[in-house]
Amino acid sequence: MGKGLVIGKRRVRFRFFVFLFAVIMGCYYLIYISTGTPAYGIVQYGEILLKDEGDALVIRQEKVYDAPEYGRVNFLVAEGESVEKEAPVAILYKANYREELVYQLYNVQEKILLYQQENIVQEIIDKDLEKVEKDIVGTVASIQIAIRDLQLDKLDDYEKKLRSLFSSRQKMFDQKMRSDPYLERLYKEEAELNKQLEEWKVELVAPESGLISFSLDGMEDILGEKAVNYITIEDFKSFYGKDVLKQADSGEDAKAEQPFFKIVQPGKWYIACLVSKPQINYVEGQEVDVSFIGPQEEQAIRGRVYRVVQEKGETLVVVEFDEKVEDFLNKRSVEVEINKSFQGFMVNASAIVTRRGEKGVRVIREDSEVFVPVEMVATDGDNAIISERGEGKQLELHAKVRIER
């Protein structure tokens, strides 16, 4: 058997040749890399559009007000309507109201009408009075139907109209005849019944100006305006999706000392959005465009980054808006897409290298290479928007830069 190659008194084994081959190939690769043709690019002025998607919580400036009594409610304003302070917003009919009082009142008013008609000479009844009488009869019938069918949303308008008609008729009769004891007694009974009816009807007014909403989710006090300064990623995860919207309708019962409606201020409002592995480098004061994802996708709204919280690879971005809160009065847990366009000096992303812990680009000037420290503002993986650090002004448009292979 062969004993292998012997140099001097030493036997050279096969693994020595394997090692030698590897060393030669490594040297060849290093020589090839050092003498190979380098790649270059130029500094351009460009734009990169980045977007992030995530779950978000809507945060508004809002205050909830309780119902003062138990009873059935009739709204006087529409959902989302702008109201002034002290403006009537709803009529609350107390739980112990007596419908028979309404019928008693109309019976007394009918007696007054018949008595006055019988005691006024036919010649003095003119066309205006006939029209008023006809309107009264029609309105009384409408009120009776509304009470029978529990259509309380129409009752307040009918009552206002009837009071106006009675007032007009009374003025006409007062001009034609004087009251007698019987008529005075009917007037007194009418006044007492009106007083009793007013006692079980409560008019609710707006405690402050703003946008009114009868839709509540139970998180109004938790996610108020102050929450934008303190909400954490853990808070977000515990709140998102936990809102349960409850909307009151006319004709439904209100509960005493329970949340009844809210007033939302039309100025600033916010979203807190949780993003995993964000593409955008968020900075406070940065302008972004936010689109709301869903069946009724909203138009993008321009907002401003108010606060940024970063924990364990996740980012919570709080964005502030100045418009369109009226479209989000009844929304809390939503999905959004945040878009940001970056413009400026753009280079191939591979042109950015790190030297001694600092990012920069290698600018070629004649036969020399200058390392220029830069900040990478944004990147889409292929290209990057950069800005020069310091005040050197060494980075120029169309400058030649070396690309790392």
Helices and strands as residue ranges (DSSP letters): E 5-7, E 10-12, H 14-35, E 39-42, E 44-59, E 62-66, E 71-75, E 82-83, E 88-94, H 99-118, G 122-124, H 127-148, H 152-176, H 181-199, E 201-205, E 210-213, E 215-216, G 225-229, H 233-239, E 246-247, E 253-254, E 259-264, E 269-276, E 287-293, E 301-311, E 314-321, G 325-328, E 333-348, G 349-351, E 352-355, E 358-365, E 368-379, E 383-388, E 400-403
